[in-house]
Amino acid sequence: MNLIETKNLTKKYGQQIAVNQLNIKISAGQLTGYLGTNGAGKSTTIKMLTKTLTPSSGEIFYSNSKQSIAMGVVFQNSVLDNELTVFDNLFLRGQMYQTIEKETIISLMKKTGVFLFAEKKYGNLSGGMRRKVDITRALINQPDILFLDEPTTGLDPQSRKEIWGLLNELKQNGLGIFLTTHYLEEAEFADYIYILEKGNIVEEGSAYELKKKYGQPVIHLLSNQMDLLERELKNYHTKKKSEDSIDVYLENKKEVFSLLQRVKRLILDFSYQPIGMNEVFLKVTGKGIEHESIM
């Protein structure tokens, strides 16, 4: 079921177009990835979908109507109080909803794993812990859909893994999730992906579909007979990496075995580089996404 669908959604600031005629769908029990460089229009899109920014034109349909649905939002910058404990922060947020009781808050905290540090001040928590609390805060109103704007930026690999484990569990329970991210390897976890460039959706599909369309398998070959190997590879797209190594770019996985059979007498070793969303994004937009390295 589509929780949100847009038709030609557009936002202009004067003559500048921030997002242009977006047509996207977000479904229940599905994680939708929204990829783009800084300034592509990702945050602007979320603001319009969550009704904190008025579109210049176009339409937004919520559950097949123009009425709103319950939404939770995890912003890039937290809205919680550093001096309050985790429990106090969440309990105060729960007071905004008359139907949310203390027991419901506690149950939610146990579900997301933040009950273990409920009495610690929010400001004293690690980045990963704070992000879990932020997600818990966004779930208090029992939303149909959860929006997350760069939720794992700046987190260490273990924290990122835990956040994705939580998101996958929420998705399995039927929650619709709409997520922007700088980490293209994380896009692999999305059920459906939109790639945004200068306010326009330039490509969409599942990670598998996009990698199949744009990906190109790469075989890294190590050899002490490079002259002979290069002659053998004259009909392939190659890139020499060093005096004894070369990369071979193939059209599809089926070529891998035949290539290795052909050059096995000339190589010392080989490695296979799987297709990733980084390569897809680079081919679609002509640029990579810059972010701090934490791996």
Helices and strands as residue ranges (DSSP letters): E 2-13, E 16-22, E 25-27, E 31-35, H 42-49, E 57-62, E 71-74, H 86-94, H 102-112, G 115-117, G 122-124, H 127-139, E 145-149, H 157-172, E 176-180, G 184-189, E 192-197, E 200-205, H 207-214, E 218-222, H 226-232, E 237-242, E 245-249, H 254-263, G 264-266, E 269-273, H 277-285
